[in-house]
Amino acid sequence: MAGFRAFAAQVRDPRLLATRRRTALRKCLERFAPYGHRATWHHLCTRAGIAPQDRDPDPARLLAALVELEEARALWLAYEAECVARRRREKRDGIRQPGALDAWHRRTWGGCEIVPCAAPHRHPAAPLAAVLRTVITAMESGRPRRDCPVCGSPRFRPLADADRRAAGPVCADCGVITPAALLTRDTLAAARRDASGTAHAAEAGAVTSAPDVRFGASIAA
């Protein structure tokens, strides 16, 4: 099976049609997609000026998207190598129990959904490498925070997908799923309370706006 570099070479190959080079770029995202496949694709298209559904894009724009993806991947591969070396040192020193940083790293090994986005069309505007660097720095600091490490917003909401809520809340501004280990307990609790309040308000509104069937029936009678 071809790897990331083989597909990247196809994106760069001027002998190939733009449609095939576009497909090769999409294949690269099967090997490395920091926001998840769809969100990373939409991000790269937005920054490179490509319409996501364009089947025959400008090859120069495809190359620009590839360069950004490769820069982020190089950063992540270097970080993974550092993580492996650190764990070896810790094991030699008798530290066998992995911490929160290692738990996060195991979930993101290989580079897919490092900083997942809850919706494919909502993601940070900054370059991928800058976002990854910011999140890595925040994780390595080991200090829980009250704001999003990517954009600094203090507003969060829980994931709609109940099966993934343990991963962390969604930043209400940039759309990334913030690792729960990065946030204070108060911040996580506030996100849950806000969600509960919104749900209760929606239910109350539905009840208020619903017609009183019994009252209507008595009038009709």
C-alpha positions in Angstrom: 0.0 0.0 0.0 1.3 3.4 -1.0 2.3 5.8 1.8 2.0 9.5 2.4 5.2 10.3 0.5 4.2 8.3 -2.5 0.9 10.1 -2.8 2.7 13.5 -2.2 5.0 12.7 -5.2 1.9 12.2 -7.3 0.5 15.6 -6.3 3.8 17.1 -7.5 4.0 15.2 -10.7 3.3 17.6 -13.6 2.7 14.7 -16.0 -0.5 13.7 -14.2 -3.9 15.3 -14.8 -5.1 17.7 -12.2 -7.9 15.4 -11.3 -5.5 12.6 -10.5 -3.3 15.0 -8.5 -6.3 16.0 -6.5 -7.1 12.4 -5.8 -3.6 11.9 -4.6 -3.9 14.8 -2.2 -7.1 13.3 -0.8 -5.2 10.0 -0.4 -2.5 11.9 1.7 -5.3 12.7 4.1 -5.9 9.1 4.7 -2.4 9.0 6.2 -2.3 12.3 8.0 -5.4 14.5 8.8 -5.0 16.5 12.0 -8.6 17.7 12.0 -10.1 14.5 10.6 -10.3 13.8 6.9 -13.3 16.0 5.9 -12.4 18.9 8.1 -8.7 18.8 7.1 -9.7 18.8 3.4 -12.0 21.7 3.8 -9.3 23.6 5.7 -6.7 23.0 3.0 -9.1 24.0 0.2 -10.1 27.2 2.1 -6.5 28.3 2.6 -5.3 27.3 -0.9 -8.4 28.9 -2.7 -9.8 25.6 -4.0 -13.5 24.8 -4.2 -13.8 21.6 -2.2 -15.9 20.0 -4.9 -13.7 21.2 -7.8 -12.6 18.1 -9.6 -10.1 19.9 -11.8 -8.3 22.5 -9.6 -5.3 24.6 -10.3 -2.2 22.4 -9.8 -0.4 25.3 -8.1 -3.1 25.5 -5.5 -2.9 21.8 -4.9 0.8 22.2 -4.3 0.2 25.0 -1.9 -2.2 22.8 0.1 0.3 19.9 0.0 3.1 22.2 1.4 1.0 23.2 4.3 0.1 19.6 5.0 3.7 18.4 4.8 4.9 21.1 7.2 2.3 20.0 9.8 3.2 16.4 9.2 7.0 17.1 9.7 6.2 18.8 13.0 4.1 15.9 14.2 6.6 13.2 13.2 9.3 15.1 15.1 7.0 15.3 18.1 6.2 11.5 17.9 9.9 10.8 17.8 10.4 12.9 20.9 7.6 11.1 22.7 9.1 7.7 22.0 12.5 8.9 23.3 10.9 10.4 26.4 9.1 7.3 27.3 12.2 5.2 27.0 14.0 7.6 29.4 11.1 7.4 31.8 11.0 3.6 31.8 14.8 3.5 32.5 14.1 5.8 35.4 11.4 3.5 36.7 8.4 5.6 35.6 6.1 2.9 34.1 2.7 4.6 34.5 1.9 6.8 31.5 0.3 10.2 32.2 -2.4 12.3 30.5 0.0 13.4 27.8 0.7 9.8 26.8 -3.0 8.9 26.8 -3.7 11.8 24.4 -0.7 10.8 22.3 -1.9 7.2 22.0 -5.3 8.4 20.7 -3.6 10.6 18.1 -0.8 8.3 17.0 -0.2 8.5 13.3 -1.6 11.9 12.9 -5.3 11.4 12.3 -7.7 13.6 14.4 -4.9 15.1 16.5 -7.1 18.2 17.0 -10.5 16.9 15.7 -13.2 19.3 14.6 -16.8 18.6 15.5 -18.0 19.8 12.1 -16.1 19.5 8.8 -16.8 23.1 7.7 -15.7 24.7 11.0 -12.0 24.7 11.9 -9.3 27.1 12.9 -8.1 29.6 10.3 -4.4 29.4 11.2 -2.0 27.1 9.3 -2.1 23.5 10.5 1.5 23.5 11.8 0.8 26.6 13.9 -2.3 24.9 15.5 -0.5 21.7 16.2 2.4 23.5 17.8 0.0 25.4 20.0 -1.8 22.3 21.2 1.4 20.4 21.7 2.8 23.2 23.8 -0.4 23.3 25.9 -0.4 19.6 26.4 3.3 19.5 27.5 2.8 22.3 30.0 0.6 20.0 32.1 -1.4 23.0 33.3 -5.2 22.8 33.0 -6.7 26.0 31.6 -10.0 27.7 31.2 -9.8 28.6 27.5 -9.2 27.0 24.2 -5.5 26.4 23.5 -6.1 27.2 19.8 -8.0 30.4 19.8 -8.2 31.5 23.4 -12.0 31.4 23.6 -13.5 30.6 27.0 -16.8 29.3 25.5 -17.3 25.6 25.2 -20.2 23.2 24.5 -20.2 19.4 24.8 -20.1 17.1 21.8 -23.5 16.2 20.4 -22.1 12.6 20.0 -22.5 11.1 23.4 -20.1 8.3 22.6 -17.2 10.9 22.1 -18.0 13.3 24.9 -15.2 12.0 27.1 -12.7 13.3 24.6 -13.6 16.9 25.6 -15.9 19.8 24.8 -16.1 21.7 21.6 -14.7 25.2 21.4 -17.7 27.4 20.5 -15.5 29.7 18.4 -13.0 27.7 16.4 -14.8 24.3 16.5 -12.0 22.1 17.7 -12.6 19.3 20.2 -10.4 20.4 23.1 -8.8 17.5 25.0 -10.4 17.2 28.4 -7.0 16.9 30.0 -6.3 20.5 29.0 -9.2 22.0 30.8 -10.0 22.7 34.5 -12.8 20.7 36.1 -14.7 24.0 36.5 -14.5 24.6 32.8 -15.7 21.1 31.9 -18.5 21.4 34.4 -19.6 24.8 33.1 -19.8 23.4 29.5 -22.1 20.6 30.7 -24.2 23.0 32.7 -24.6 25.4 29.7 -25.7 22.4 27.5 -28.2 21.3 30.1 -29.6 24.9 30.4 -29.9 25.2 26.6 -31.7 21.8 26.4 -34.1 22.8 29.2 -34.8 26.1 27.5 -35.5 24.4 24.2 -37.9 21.9 25.8 -39.7 24.7 27.7 -40.1 26.7 24.4 -41.5 23.6 22.7 -44.1 23.2 25.5 -45.0 26.8 25.4 -45.5 27.0 21.7 -47.4 23.7 21.4 -51.2 24.0 21.1 -53.3 22.9 24.0 -55.1 20.0 22.5 -57.5 19.5 25.4 -58.5 23.2 25.4 -59.2 23.1 21.7 -61.2 20.0 22.1 -63.4 21.6 24.8 -64.1 24.6 22.6 -64.9 22.3 19.7 -67.3 20.4 21.9 
